[in-house]
Amino acid sequence: MSLFLIRYDLKGYEASTLQEKDFIVSLTLAQFNDFDQDQATSALLTCCTSSRWAHNVASARPFETLEALIAHSDTVWSKVQQQESDLLEALDGHPQIGNVATLKEKYRNTADSAAHEQSGANEADDEVLEALAQGNQAYLDKFGFIFIVFATGKSAKQMLDLLLARLPNERATELVNASTEQNKITRLRLNKLFE
């Protein structure tokens, strides 16, 4: 059984069957169901870096449909995200956006899966990117974790507006917001994994 792989920077990712920085491009549900536990967990870690989420979803195989897998993923996530350490582990799988050069690279020239998720930001101007970089740092400083948003279809300006709207929140509120956004991203990545 072969996997089609591209390189992808996945902070903190460890797996025995895939190499660090590997990202599965596509997979059939039948292949996934036939994987051993480590292989299935590794594949899921490319969608969400919570090891407990990935292990628990992989343990529920076989899935008859993608919809069943995603429904089970949602159920597992609703439990896993209640432990802050598990939520933060998932958030750690996303690169922190820290400066304008990084933002320009991310929003204008990204070739990995995040490019599709953030395609609306491709035309962002430098002023918006600078404000987004500053806002991201302020968010990290205040809450202790990165700002995360389901970026598909959103411009950089829309993401900045969301960041600024969420910045005054309490940490507990932002943990809930981050969990919700993480699950949206995970669902999208699961759909792409099994295209």
Secondary structure, DSSP 8 states (H G I E B T S, - for coil): ----EEE---TT---SSS-TTEEE----HHHHHHS-HHHHHHHHHTT---HHHHHHHHHT---SSHHHHHHHHHHHHHHHTTSHHHHHHHHTTS----SHHHHHHHHHH--SHHHHHTGGGTT--HHHHHHHHHHHHHHHHHHSS------TT--HHHHHHHHHHHTTS-HHHHHHHHHHHHHHHHHHHHHHHT-
